[in-house]
Amino acid sequence: MGFDRRLNSVWWALRIGLGLGPFLAGLDKYFNLLTNWERYLSPLVPRILHISPTTFMHTVGVVEMIVGIAVLTRFTRYAAYIAMFWLLAIAGNLLTTGMFFDLAVRDVEIAIAAYALARLTEVRQEAHARTEHEVLQRRVSLNGTTAA
């Protein structure tokens, strides 16, 4: 049984959304057009890591852009799991600010979407591998040889 084609639109929607969203948010860490990202950073983070909030956010931006691009490549499955854990870490950071609980809940929900993308990608890859195997088996039997 192959991958249900009706799920392709769901897979693509999650893939594009979870690829472009982190990439654009990461890029904006350098411009602060969408928001001032540093205000969402727990004061504990710069103290523990001994770096400025700006440096931390620029580093976060690079990671987000890399993960976003990876979601859009053949590494979708792995990148989606990374995005899931990353979003849970962001939610944890937001909780430690004592504010932004609504955004923490939103990031947990997006993390669940990243998990769904990773799992859908696994199912999709397995279905494609089975289909390729079946096509190869048919070619072998059409050529009059037996498959090993």
Phi and psi in degrees as a GROMACS rama.xvg file:
@    title "Ramachandran Plot"
@    xaxis  label "Phi"
@    yaxis  label "Psi"
@TYPE xy
-87.7142  -179.225  GLY-2
-71.5607  127.91  PHE-3
-63.5376  116.617  ASP-4
-59.5053  -22.8463  ARG-5
-65.4006  -23.2966  ARG-6
-80.3089  -13.3488  LEU-7
-59.3271  -40.7994  ASN-8
-65.6652  -35.6358  SER-9
-66.9047  -46.1156  VAL-10
-60.0712  -46.0687  TRP-11
-65.9644  -40.0076  TRP-12
-62.1552  -46.04  ALA-13
-65.212  -42.0713  LEU-14
-64.0591  -46.4662  ARG-15
-67.9074  -44.6643  ILE-16
-63.904  -43.2137  GLY-17
-82.4505  -6.74158  LEU-18
-92.7879  -51.2573  GLY-19
-72.3279  -38.7567  LEU-20
-56.3777  -57.1712  GLY-21
-62.4134  -37.8922  PRO-22
-61.0841  -48.6181  PHE-23
-67.8066  -38.5714  LEU-24
-64.627  -40.2398  ALA-25
-64.5607  -42.2297  GLY-26
-62.8192  -38.6899  LEU-27
-70.3165  -13.9745  ASP-28
-62.2829  -18.3556  LYS-29
-93.7433  -18.5986  TYR-30
-117.654  -23.4291  PHE-31
52.5807  41.8268  ASN-32
-80.9846  -37.8922  LEU-33
-75.1156  -38.7419  LEU-34
-169.356  171.002  THR-35
-88.6819  99.9196  ASN-36
-63.7261  -28.9909  TRP-37
-63.5304  -25.9291  GLU-38
-69.0099  -17.5677  ARG-39
-89.8608  -3.36495  TYR-40
-85.9846  128.227  LEU-41
-61.3831  137.215  SER-42
-62.0327  -18.4386  PRO-43
-67.0585  -34.5922  LEU-44
-62.1798  -53.7625  VAL-45
-62.8634  -34.0975  PRO-46
-66.4636  -42.7765  ARG-47
-71.1588  -41.659  ILE-48
-89.4393  -11.7973  LEU-49
58.314  43.3438  HIS-50
-134.073  160.434  ILE-51
-73.7644  152.676  SER-52
-56.479  -37.1693  PRO-53
-63.8175  -46.7347  THR-54
-61.7195  -42.4484  THR-55
-60.938  -46.6755  PHE-56
-66.1597  -34.5323  MET-57
-65.5743  -39.0985  HIS-58
-64.904  -44.7029  THR-59
-57.5728  -42.0554  VAL-60
-59.9448  -42.2868  GLY-61
-62.8667  -46.1256  VAL-62
-60.3838  -45.3704  VAL-63
-62.5236  -39.8685  GLU-64
-66.0213  -40.6244  MET-65
-64.3503  -45.6331  ILE-66
-63.2819  -42.4706  VAL-67
-59.9166  -44.2497  GLY-68
-65.1284  -42.6132  ILE-69
-61.5359  -35.7244  ALA-70
-60.994  -32.4315  VAL-71
-86.4347  -0.890565  LEU-72
-106.121  -167.599  THR-73
-70.7062  -2.45702  ARG-74
-98.208  23.8731  PHE-75
-50.1297  -49.2542  THR-76
-58.2157  -52.3899  ARG-77
-66.6395  -41.6328  TYR-78
-64.687  -35.2087  ALA-79
-66.1309  -39.4447  ALA-80
-64.8381  -41.381  TYR-81
-61.9851  -44.7734  ILE-82
-59.4927  -39.8286  ALA-83
-60.1272  -50.5095  MET-84
-65.8009  -37.6448  PHE-85
-61.5565  -45.599  TRP-86
-65.2007  -36.6726  LEU-87
-66.353  -36.6465  LEU-88
-66.0093  -39.5712  ALA-89
-62.7652  -43.3726  ILE-90
-60.8438  -41.7778  ALA-91
-61.4067  -42.3746  GLY-92
-59.7129  -45.4635  ASN-93
-61.9523  -38.1911  LEU-94
-63.934  -35.0304  LEU-95
-74.4038  -10.3852  THR-96
-77.2338  -19.9412  THR-97
80.7809  4.82772  GLY-98
-136.782  -176.12  MET-99
59.1438  32.8598  PHE-100
-62.7386  -33.41  PHE-101
-63.4348  -39.227  ASP-102
-71.1721  -33.2975  LEU-103
-63.4756  -43.0819  ALA-104
-62.7421  -43.4495  VAL-105
-59.0367  -43.275  ARG-106
-68.1542  -32.8629  ASP-107
-64.8312  -41.8852  VAL-108
-62.4618  -41.0385  GLU-109
-67.4257  -35.1727  ILE-110
-61.3967  -38.4278  ALA-111
-64.2402  -39.0749  ILE-112
-64.0486  -38.778  ALA-113
-64.2012  -40.0814  ALA-114
-61.9325  -43.778  TYR-115
-61.0804  -40.7197  ALA-116
-63.3379  -44.2616  LEU-117
-60.4895  -46.3521  ALA-118
-67.1321  -42.3434  ARG-119
-60.8745  -38.8235  LEU-120
-63.8456  -40.4799  THR-121
-60.0461  -47.8354  GLU-122
-63.4543  -42.8974  VAL-123
-62.977  -44.4829  ARG-124
-64.3114  -41.801  GLN-125
-63.4664  -41.354  GLU-126
-65.1215  -41.4421  ALA-127
-65.949  -38.5886  HIS-128
-64.3436  -42.1172  ALA-129
-62.9386  -43.1268  ARG-130
-62.6383  -44.0823  THR-131
-62.5734  -39.6977  GLU-132
-63.6185  -43.4814  HIS-133
-64.1875  -39.7971  GLU-134
-63.5264  -43.2548  VAL-135
-63.0924  -41.8766  LEU-136
-61.1767  -42.2673  GLN-137
-64.228  -40.7791  ARG-138
-63.2245  -42.271  ARG-139
-63.2533  -44.4281  VAL-140
-70.8494  -29.6984  SER-141
-69.5074  -30.2796  LEU-142
-80.5548  -1.7304  ASN-143
82.2193  11.6285  GLY-144
-109.623  159.077  THR-145
-96.6273  144.762  THR-146
-78.5107  142.789  ALA-147
